[in-house]
Amino acid sequence: WAFTEGAVATGLLVAGGNGALRALQTASIVFGLPFNFFIFFMCWSIQKMCETLEKYEELGMDGEIDAKLMLPLKSWQMPIFGGIFNIVEFIVSFGRVNEKLGIEFPTSKQVVGFFKNLLLPFLSLRSIYSSIDMKGNQTVVNLLLTGAYAICHFGWIALFACGTINYGFIAFGWSAFFLNAFILASLRMTIRGKLGISGNIVGDFIAGSFLYPQALLQMELQLDYEDYDLGGDEPHQKSDASVPPNHAHKA
């Protein structure tokens, strides 16, 4: 890595002088800053894992600890890194996935939903808003939020493309991108509150920003799984007979 970085810097200095090197430095800062969010999330995840292991060691539980103990009592039916991302686990393990982890090969619905949300996320957003507002009390607000999300979605893509002309466009692109992240984070927090799913605002923001296709799919599948009248005061959950046993404790 060190030799590669040095070779790139040397090549730019020879080809374009100090101007080319400054352009590389600026690009490194612009595109490297978002990666810090992933690092913070990974650190927080490791901390939670260590706290859980320490708690069960204090209780005198010896031997192998079940991976499901790391999961909250009620969580999303599809993990944010599940679905289409499970393909990576199958490839790395050569198809020998540990069944205790509850990892399954992605279904066609998960694959199609991921790419639909990747390209046209506002369609799923509109569907989710309609599901949690069955009485229609927030129809206008939900339409405005969906429209704003659609505009910002195409906006940040166009602005990032224009960033090849002027780096100033990239800053506006990030602004539009993170505005959409706040919209999705707020929606995810609302759904977690209604369904009693554990989580925190940091996880909601990360899911709503860099993992927005998965976040939308996660909410869609959860609302489809839960037979809730979210607009009413007393929700009614599906009977246990309709719940597959291996889906009971997914994160």
KAPEHU-V57423 format. One record per pair of residues at least 4 apart in sequence whose ideal C-beta (glycine too) atoms are under 7 Angstrom apart, sorted by the first residue. I is the first residue (numbers start at 0). GAP is how many residues later the second one is. D is the distance in Angstrom with one decimal. If there is no record, write none. Layout:
i: (I:I)
gap: (GAP:GAP)
d: (D:D)
//
This chain:
i: (0:1:2:3:4:5:6:7:8:8:9:10:11:11:11:11:12:12:14:15:17:18:19:20:21:22:23:24:25:25:26:27:28:29:29:33:34:35:36:36:36:37:38:39:40:40:41:42:43:43:44:45:46:47:48:48:49:50:51:51:51:52:52:53:54:55:55:55:56:60:64:65:66:66:67:70:70:70:71:73:73:73:74:74:74:74:75:75:75:75:75:76:76:76:76:76:77:77:77:77:77:77:78:78:79:79:79:79:79:80:81:82:82:82:82:82:83:83:83:83:85:85:85:85:85:86:86:87:88:88:88:89:89:89:92:96:96:101:101:105:105:107:108:109:109:110:111:112:112:112:113:113:113:113:114:115:115:115:116:116:116:116:116:116:117:120:120:120:120:120:121:121:121:121:121:122:123:123:123:124:124:124:124:125:125:126:126:127:127:127:127:127:128:128:128:130:130:131:131:131:131:132:132:132:132:132:133:133:133:134:137:138:139:140:141:142:143:144:144:145:146:147:148:148:148:149:150:151:151:151:151:152:152:153:154:154:155:155:155:155:156:157:158:158:158:158:158:158:159:159:161:161:162:162:162:162:168:169:170:171:172:173:174:175:176:176:177:177:178:179:180:180:180:180:181:182:183:183:183:183:184:184:184:184:184:185:186:187:187:187:187:187:187:188:188:188:189:190:190:190:191:191:193:194:194:194:198:198:200:201:202:203:204:205:205:206:206:206:207:207:210:211:212:213:214:215:216:217:218:219:220:221:225:226:226:226:227:227:227:228:228:229:237:237:242:242)
gap: (4:4:4:4:4:4:4:4:4:12:4:4:4:8:9:12:4:8:5:4:4:4:4:4:4:4:4:4:4:141:4:4:4:137:140:176:4:4:4:169:173:4:4:4:4:165:4:4:4:158:4:4:4:4:4:21:4:4:4:17:18:4:12:4:4:5:9:13:4:4:4:34:33:34:181:4:178:180:126:122:123:124:122:123:175:176:121:142:146:174:175:144:145:148:170:173:4:5:139:140:143:172:171:172:127:131:134:135:138:4:4:23:27:31:131:134:22:26:27:30:4:17:18:19:20:4:19:4:4:8:14:5:7:15:4:4:6:144:148:4:5:4:4:4:107:4:4:4:104:107:4:99:100:103:4:4:7:8:4:7:95:96:99:100:95:4:32:91:92:95:4:24:27:28:31:4:4:92:96:4:21:24:91:4:20:4:93:4:59:91:92:95:4:13:17:92:99:58:59:62:98:4:5:6:9:98:95:96:97:96:4:4:4:4:4:4:4:4:38:4:4:4:4:31:34:4:4:4:24:27:28:4:27:4:4:21:4:17:20:21:4:4:4:10:11:13:14:17:10:13:4:7:4:6:7:10:4:4:4:4:4:4:4:4:4:32:4:31:4:4:4:24:27:28:4:4:4:24:28:31:4:16:19:20:23:4:4:4:16:19:20:27:31:4:12:15:4:4:28:31:5:7:36:27:31:33:4:5:4:4:4:4:4:4:5:4:7:8:4:7:4:4:4:4:4:4:4:4:4:4:4:4:11:9:10:11:7:8:9:6:7:5:4:5:4:5)
d: (6.4:6.4:6.2:6.4:6.4:6.1:6.2:6.4:6.4:6.2:6.4:6.0:5.8:4.1:5.0:5.8:6.5:5.7:6.1:2.9:6.2:6.6:6.7:6.5:6.3:6.3:6.3:6.7:6.3:6.0:6.0:5.3:6.4:6.9:5.6:6.9:6.6:6.3:6.4:5.9:6.9:6.3:6.4:6.4:6.3:5.3:6.4:6.4:6.5:6.9:6.4:6.3:6.4:6.4:6.4:6.2:6.1:6.4:6.7:6.4:5.5:6.2:6.6:6.4:6.8:4.5:5.7:6.5:6.8:6.6:5.8:6.6:5.5:5.5:5.1:5.6:5.5:4.7:3.9:5.8:5.7:6.6:6.0:6.4:6.5:4.6:6.2:5.4:5.8:6.8:6.5:5.8:5.6:5.0:5.8:5.6:4.8:5.6:7.0:5.2:5.1:6.6:6.0:4.6:5.2:5.8:5.3:6.7:6.1:5.0:5.7:5.1:4.0:6.2:6.3:6.3:4.9:5.9:5.4:4.7:6.4:5.3:6.5:6.3:5.3:6.3:6.2:6.1:6.0:5.7:5.4:5.6:6.1:6.3:5.3:6.8:4.9:6.2:5.5:4.4:5.5:6.0:5.9:6.3:6.6:6.9:6.1:6.1:4.4:6.6:6.2:5.1:6.8:5.8:6.5:6.0:6.9:6.9:4.8:5.3:7.0:3.9:4.3:5.6:4.4:6.0:6.1:6.0:6.7:5.6:6.3:5.5:5.2:3.9:6.3:6.7:6.2:4.4:5.7:6.4:5.3:5.6:6.6:6.4:4.7:6.5:6.8:6.6:6.6:5.3:6.4:6.6:6.0:3.8:6.4:4.9:6.6:6.7:6.6:6.8:4.5:6.3:4.8:6.8:6.0:6.2:6.4:6.4:3.6:4.2:5.2:6.3:6.4:6.3:6.2:6.2:6.2:6.3:5.9:6.5:6.4:6.2:6.0:5.4:5.3:6.8:5.7:6.2:4.2:5.2:4.8:7.0:6.1:6.2:6.0:4.4:6.1:4.5:3.9:4.3:6.6:6.4:6.7:4.7:6.9:5.0:3.4:6.4:6.2:4.4:6.9:4.0:5.9:4.6:3.8:6.4:6.1:6.6:6.7:6.6:6.2:6.1:6.4:6.8:6.6:7.0:6.6:6.5:6.9:6.4:6.0:6.0:4.6:3.5:6.3:6.6:6.1:3.0:5.8:5.7:6.4:6.8:4.2:4.5:4.1:6.6:6.5:6.3:4.4:6.2:6.0:6.2:6.5:6.3:6.6:5.3:6.5:6.0:5.6:7.0:4.4:5.1:5.4:6.8:5.9:6.8:5.2:6.3:6.2:6.5:6.1:6.0:6.1:6.4:6.6:4.9:6.9:4.0:5.9:5.3:5.6:6.3:6.4:5.9:6.6:6.3:6.2:6.2:6.3:6.3:6.1:6.1:6.3:6.1:6.1:4.3:4.0:6.8:6.7:5.9:6.5:6.8:4.7:6.6:6.2:6.4)
//
